[in-house]
């Protein structure tokens, strides 16, 4: 009979204590794995959204008197008669080092027009890339044709126009094909039409007021891209729009720190459960260890028996804890994000780490009880029989 056989035999006889130790470690490992996988899943979800949706870099003319309110900037006192960016200059973005990271490029021209003696801001955009740059748009109606327009929610309300009606713009009747649902942004106050149409109406052929770039993703060097675009377009001001992204990532960072703190606390409690339970087990087995010593077992043999027991339970806790942590994360993800189908992936590194941490925690918490068992005097132990 080996020392391992003795350890397994004792665990079979003392199922209740073994289960108590297992639960103590299991809860700790489950909590740690759940926290780690939840943070990873939420980070992956945010990065996935950043890779696909929304304009994250804004290119505007470099001028001292410009104050735009689009994409988070201020729109008060804009001078639209200033020198716009040449549309052909945007082709230079294809030459920058990180051109492959540009998911979508949307030029826009802005200018004021009068409709029924009321000044309104007209925006010319590329509707082909609008699904990438404005995925939150919900259009009641149809996309406009070349000479047609789409109204923002507030523009539609103030002008009293809806789908199918016509508006006089620059002396020509333009059919309204749709109205955007309220977005809470400057888009609600604009009239949208095709870029070429707006350029012709505003007398800005070949010119744009600004350009939006969708490029911010988990692996995109956004600051480098801003510098590269600035070098390619020296007459433009290039800015990264990431206030919302930054706030989300900061919140996730705080949650990550909280997760580490709670994990450490739960692991510590699990270690204390193992320590107290193993010490109680050792005291109850005083006579057993005395017999072992009396028949020739060395101190190291007794310590190894105790540590074998702790190692077996800890290993089982590590495996079960990782699986339970994954299950807990899958149940918790819907409470932290509105995204559907967020995947919780199997991470072999985290699984290995959970197993190692569980075993080290179990063994570390059992060292003192093992030493206490090994240092028992055989004569004193046998007197308890």
Long-range contacts (C-beta under 8 A, 24 or more apart in sequence): 3-301, 3-304, 3-305, 3-308, 4-308, 6-305, 6-308, 7-305, 7-306, 7-308, 7-309, 7-312, 8-308, 8-312, 10-285, 10-305, 10-309, 11-309, 11-312, 11-313, 14-281, 17-277, 17-280, 17-281, 18-309, 18-313, 20-273, 20-277, 21-273, 21-274, 21-277, 21-278, 21-310, 21-313, 21-362, 22-313, 22-316, 22-317, 22-320, 23-273, 24-269, 24-270, 24-273, 24-274, 24-277, 25-270, 25-273, 25-274, 25-313, 25-314, 25-317, 25-318, 25-321, 25-358, 25-361, 25-362, 26-317, 26-320, 26-321, 26-324, 27-266, 27-269, 27-270, 28-266, 28-267, 28-269, 28-270, 28-271, 28-321, 28-358, 28-361, 29-267, 29-270, 29-317, 29-318, 29-320, 29-321, 29-322, 29-324, 29-325, 29-354, 29-357, 29-358, 30-321, 30-324, 30-325, 30-328, 31-262, 31-263, 31-266, 31-267, 31-325, 32-263, 32-266, 32-267, 32-321, 32-325, 32-354, 32-357, 33-321, 33-322, 33-324, 33-325, 33-326, 33-328, 33-329, 33-350, 33-354, 34-324, 34-325, 34-326, 34-328, 34-329, 34-332, 35-259, 35-260, 35-262, 35-263, 36-259, 36-263, 36-325, 36-350, 37-325, 37-326, 37-329, 37-344, 37-347, 37-350, 38-259, 38-329, 38-332, 38-333, 38-336, 39-252, 39-255, 39-256, 39-259, 40-345, 40-347, 41-329, 41-333, 41-342, 41-343, 41-344, 41-345, 42-252, 42-255, 42-333, 42-336, 42-337, 42-342, 43-252, 44-342, 44-343, 45-337, 45-339, 45-342, 46-245, 46-248, 46-249, 46-252, 47-217, 47-218, 49-339, 50-216, 50-217, 50-218, 50-245, 51-103, 51-217, 51-218, 52-103, 52-132, 52-135, 53-132, 53-135, 53-214, 54-133, 54-134, 54-135, 54-214, 54-216, 55-104, 55-106, 55-133, 55-134, 55-212, 55-213, 55-214, 55-241, 56-213, 56-214, 56-215, 56-216, 56-222, 56-240, 56-241, 56-242, 56-245, 57-212, 57-213, 57-214, 57-215, 57-216, 57-222, 57-225, 57-226, 57-229, 57-238, 57-239, 57-240, 57-241, 58-210, 58-211, 58-212, 58-213, 58-238, 58-239, 58-241, 59-85, 59-90, 59-210, 59-211, 59-212, 59-213, 59-229, 59-233, 59-236, 59-237, 59-238, 60-85, 60-209, 60-210, 60-236, 60-237, 60-239, 61-85, 61-209, 61-210, 61-235, 61-236, 61-237, 62-235, 62-236, 62-237, 66-237, 68-210, 69-186, 70-110, 70-186, 70-210, 71-212, 71-241, 72-241, 72-243, 73-239, 75-186, 78-110, 80-110, 80-111, 80-112, 80-202, 80-209, 84-109, 84-204, 84-207, 84-208, 84-209, 85-207, 85-208, 85-209, 85-210, 85-211, 85-233, 85-235, 85-236, 86-206, 86-207, 86-208, 87-206, 87-207, 87-208, 88-206, 89-233, 89-235, 89-236, 90-208, 90-211, 90-233, 92-232, 92-233, 93-213, 93-229, 93-232, 93-233, 95-232, 96-225, 96-228, 96-229, 96-231, 96-232, 97-224, 97-228, 98-215, 98-220, 98-221, 98-224, 98-225, 98-228, 101-215, 101-217, 101-219, 101-220, 101-221, 101-225, 102-213, 102-214, 102-215, 102-225, 103-132, 103-214, 103-215, 103-217, 104-129, 104-132, 104-133, 104-212, 104-213, 104-214, 105-129, 105-211, 105-212, 105-213, 105-214, 106-130, 106-132, 106-133, 106-211, 106-212, 106-213, 106-214, 107-195, 107-208, 107-210, 107-211, 108-195, 108-208, 108-209, 108-210, 108-211, 108-212, 109-195, 109-198, 109-199, 109-202, 109-204, 109-207, 109-208, 109-209, 110-209, 110-210, 111-198, 111-201, 111-202, 111-204, 111-209, 113-169, 113-170, 113-191, 113-201, 113-202, 115-159, 115-167, 115-168, 115-169, 115-191, 116-159, 116-168, 118-158, 118-159, 120-155, 120-159, 120-190, 120-191, 121-189, 121-190, 121-191, 122-169, 122-190, 122-191, 122-193, 122-198, 122-201, 122-202, 123-190, 123-191, 123-192, 123-193, 123-198, 124-192, 124-193, 124-194, 124-195, 124-196, 124-197, 124-198, 124-199, 124-201, 124-202, 125-192, 125-194, 125-195, 125-198, 126-194, 126-195, 127-194, 132-214, 133-212, 133-214, 134-187, 136-183, 137-180, 137-181, 137-183, 137-187, 138-180, 138-181, 139-178, 139-179, 139-180, 139-181, 140-178, 140-179, 140-180, 140-181, 141-176, 141-177, 141-178, 141-179, 142-177, 142-178, 143-177, 143-178, 144-175, 144-177, 144-178, 144-192, 144-193, 144-194, 145-175, 145-177, 146-194, 146-196, 146-197, 147-172, 147-174, 147-175, 147-193, 147-197, 148-174, 148-175, 148-176, 148-177, 148-193, 149-174, 149-175, 149-176, 149-177, 149-191, 149-192, 149-193, 150-176, 150-177, 150-178, 150-179, 150-180, 150-191, 150-192, 150-193, 151-176, 151-178, 151-179, 151-180, 151-191, 151-192, 152-179, 152-180, 152-183, 152-187, 152-188, 152-189, 152-190, 152-191, 152-192, 153-179, 153-180, 153-181, 153-182, 153-183, 153-188, 154-182, 154-188, 154-189, 155-188, 155-189, 155-190, 155-191, 167-191, 169-201, 170-201, 216-240, 216-242, 216-245, 267-357, 267-361, 270-361, 271-361, 271-364, 271-365, 272-365, 274-310, 274-314, 274-361, 274-362, 274-365, 274-366, 275-365, 275-366, 275-368, 275-369, 278-306, 278-309, 278-310, 278-365, 278-366, 278-369, 278-370, 279-368, 279-369, 279-372, 281-369, 282-306, 282-369, 282-370, 282-372, 282-373, 285-373, 286-376, 286-381, 286-384, 287-381, 287-382, 287-384, 287-385, 289-373, 289-376, 289-381, 290-376, 290-378, 290-379, 290-380, 290-381, 290-382, 290-384, 290-385, 291-381, 291-382, 293-376, 293-378, 293-381, 294-378, 294-382, 299-374, 299-375, 300-374, 302-370, 302-373, 302-374, 302-376, 303-370, 303-371, 303-373, 303-374, 305-373, 306-366, 306-369, 306-370, 306-373, 307-363, 307-366, 307-367, 307-370, 309-366, 310-362, 310-363, 310-365, 310-366, 310-370, 311-359, 311-362, 311-363, 313-362, 314-358, 314-359, 314-360, 314-361, 314-362, 314-363, 315-355, 315-358, 315-359, 317-358, 317-362, 318-354, 318-355, 318-356, 318-357, 318-358, 318-359, 319-355, 321-354, 321-358, 322-350, 322-351, 322-354, 322-355, 325-354
